[in-house]
């Protein structure tokens, strides 16, 4: 069973429980502002896209859970699209920036999702993935809890995510914040 069942149920309460507090690192890693298009992949209620939306042109939130997207629809300047991360309904090179925040571990197949993100990223564009750092003990506890409640979450270390980005043709680097439990993997699609 996927995790959509949970996100459909918690969508109305999600933003109250899960706060997006600091867009600073994402803004820096995405090299915002840009006049181009931003895709928030696995973006749920649009909390991240909304925080970054003023720094981009068109902002699209793609998520598999329609309940989450109903909440995103209420946010101004966001275009919600229901889609699986592994089969995006967008043209090649459609986006200048793509962000995946706290969602990769919920995707059906992380490698396929990263390949799709690389496909829809334009040359010169950036893909930034922010995930809990599974090497930290509190995150290991969260991973166990998610398994116990029936989610099929699969947390990956930064090196694995970086390897998937590189296999998809992106130049990639991973970063950790020693003061938090987050990591960022930044991919850049070169101008061929």
C-alpha positions as CSV (number, residue, x, y, z in Angstrom):
1,X,0.0,0.0,0.0
2,X,1.3,3.5,-0.8
3,X,1.2,6.4,1.5
4,X,-1.6,8.3,-0.3
5,X,-4.2,7.0,2.1
6,X,-2.5,8.8,5.0
7,X,-2.0,12.1,3.2
8,X,-5.6,12.1,1.9
9,X,-6.8,11.9,5.6
10,X,-4.4,14.4,7.1
11,X,-4.4,17.0,4.3
12,X,-6.7,19.4,6.2
13,X,-4.4,19.4,9.2
14,X,-1.0,18.9,7.6
15,X,0.2,22.5,7.5
16,X,-0.7,23.0,11.2
17,X,1.3,19.9,12.2
18,X,4.2,20.3,9.8
19,X,5.7,23.7,9.5
20,X,8.0,25.0,6.8
21,X,10.1,27.4,8.7
22,X,13.3,28.3,6.8
23,X,13.3,28.6,3.1
24,X,16.8,30.1,3.2
25,X,18.8,27.0,2.4
26,X,16.5,26.1,-0.4
27,X,16.5,29.6,-1.8
28,X,20.3,29.5,-1.9
29,X,20.6,26.0,-3.3
30,X,18.0,26.7,-6.0
31,X,19.7,30.0,-6.8
32,X,16.5,32.0,-6.5
33,X,15.1,34.4,-7.6
34,X,14.5,33.3,-11.1
35,X,11.9,34.3,-13.7
36,X,11.5,30.7,-14.8
37,X,9.2,27.9,-13.8
38,X,9.4,26.1,-10.4
39,X,8.1,22.6,-9.9
40,X,7.5,21.5,-6.3
41,X,7.4,17.7,-6.7
42,X,5.6,15.8,-4.0
43,X,4.7,19.3,-2.8
44,X,1.4,18.3,-1.1
45,X,-0.3,21.4,0.3
46,X,2.1,23.8,-1.4
47,X,3.6,25.1,1.8
48,X,7.1,25.1,0.3
49,X,6.0,26.3,-3.1
50,X,4.1,29.2,-1.5
51,X,7.2,30.2,0.5
52,X,9.3,30.2,-2.7
53,X,6.7,31.3,-5.1
54,X,7.4,35.1,-5.0
55,X,11.0,34.3,-6.2
56,X,9.9,32.5,-9.4
57,X,7.6,32.9,-12.4
58,X,5.0,30.1,-12.7
59,X,5.0,27.7,-9.7
60,X,3.5,24.2,-10.0
61,X,2.8,21.8,-7.2
62,X,2.7,18.2,-8.3
63,X,1.5,15.5,-5.9
64,X,-0.3,12.1,-6.1
65,X,-2.7,12.9,-3.2
66,X,-5.6,14.9,-4.4
67,X,-6.6,15.9,-0.8
68,X,-3.3,17.7,-0.4
69,X,-3.7,19.5,-3.7
70,X,-7.1,20.7,-2.6
71,X,-5.4,22.6,0.1
72,X,-2.7,23.9,-2.3
73,X,-5.5,25.2,-4.6
74,X,-6.4,27.7,-1.9
75,X,-2.9,29.3,-2.0
76,X,-2.5,32.2,-4.4
77,X,-0.3,31.9,-7.5
78,X,0.1,28.1,-7.2
79,X,-1.0,25.7,-9.9
80,X,-1.7,22.2,-8.4
81,X,-1.3,19.1,-10.7
82,X,-2.1,15.6,-9.6
83,X,0.7,13.3,-10.8
84,X,3.0,10.5,-9.8
85,X,6.6,11.6,-9.4
86,X,7.7,8.6,-11.5
87,X,5.5,9.6,-14.5
88,X,5.3,13.3,-14.8
89,X,2.8,14.8,-17.3
90,X,5.2,17.6,-18.4
91,X,7.2,18.1,-21.5
92,X,11.0,17.6,-21.5
93,X,12.9,20.7,-20.2
94,X,9.7,22.3,-18.9
95,X,11.1,23.7,-15.6
96,X,14.0,25.9,-14.5
97,X,14.0,24.7,-10.9
98,X,12.6,21.6,-9.2
99,X,12.4,21.1,-5.5
100,X,11.5,18.0,-3.5
101,X,11.2,18.6,0.2
102,X,10.6,15.8,2.7
103,X,8.9,13.7,0.0
104,X,11.5,11.5,-1.8
105,X,11.2,8.8,0.9
106,X,7.5,8.6,0.1
107,X,7.8,8.1,-3.6
108,X,7.1,4.7,-5.1
109,X,10.5,4.5,-6.8
110,X,13.0,7.2,-5.9
111,X,15.4,6.5,-8.8
112,X,12.5,6.7,-11.4
113,X,11.3,10.0,-9.8
114,X,14.8,11.5,-10.0
115,X,15.1,10.4,-13.6
116,X,11.7,12.1,-14.4
117,X,12.8,15.2,-12.6
118,X,16.0,15.3,-14.7
119,X,13.9,14.8,-17.8
120,X,11.6,17.8,-17.2
121,X,14.5,20.0,-16.0
122,X,15.9,22.4,-18.6
123,X,19.6,22.6,-19.3
124,X,21.1,25.0,-16.8
125,X,18.4,24.2,-14.3
126,X,18.7,23.0,-10.7
127,X,17.0,20.1,-8.8
128,X,17.2,20.4,-5.0
129,X,16.1,17.5,-2.8
130,X,15.8,18.1,1.0
131,X,15.3,15.0,3.1
132,X,15.7,14.0,6.7
133,X,19.3,12.7,7.2
134,X,18.8,9.0,7.9
135,X,22.3,8.8,9.4
136,X,21.0,10.8,12.5
137,X,19.4,8.8,15.3
138,X,16.2,10.8,15.6
139,X,15.5,10.3,11.9
140,X,16.1,6.5,12.3
141,X,13.3,6.7,14.9
142,X,11.0,8.5,12.5
143,X,11.7,6.0,9.8
144,X,10.8,3.2,12.2
145,X,7.6,4.9,13.3
146,X,6.6,5.4,9.7
147,X,7.1,1.7,9.0
148,X,5.1,0.8,12.1
149,X,2.0,2.9,11.0
150,X,2.1,1.2,7.6
151,X,3.9,3.7,5.4
152,X,6.4,2.2,3.0
153,X,8.8,5.1,3.5
154,X,12.4,4.5,2.4
155,X,14.9,7.1,3.6
156,X,18.1,7.3,1.7
157,X,21.5,8.7,2.6
158,X,22.7,11.7,0.7
159,X,25.3,9.7,-1.2
160,X,22.6,7.4,-2.6
161,X,20.5,10.3,-3.7
162,X,23.5,12.0,-5.3
163,X,24.4,8.8,-7.1
164,X,20.8,8.6,-8.5
165,X,21.1,12.2,-9.7
166,X,24.4,11.6,-11.4
167,X,23.0,8.4,-13.1
168,X,20.2,10.7,-14.4
169,X,22.8,13.0,-16.0
170,X,23.0,15.7,-13.4
171,X,26.1,17.1,-11.7
172,X,25.3,16.6,-8.0
173,X,26.6,17.5,-4.5
174,X,25.2,16.6,-1.1
175,X,25.2,18.9,2.0
176,X,24.4,18.3,5.6
177,X,23.5,20.8,8.4
178,X,25.2,19.7,11.6
179,X,22.7,21.7,13.6
180,X,19.6,20.0,12.2
181,X,18.5,16.6,10.9
182,X,18.3,17.7,7.3
183,X,20.4,17.1,4.2
184,X,20.2,18.6,0.8
185,X,21.3,17.1,-2.5
186,X,21.7,19.7,-5.3
187,X,21.7,18.6,-8.9
188,X,22.6,20.8,-11.9
189,X,21.7,20.0,-15.5
190,X,24.6,21.2,-17.7
191,X,24.1,23.2,-20.9
192,X,25.1,20.5,-23.4
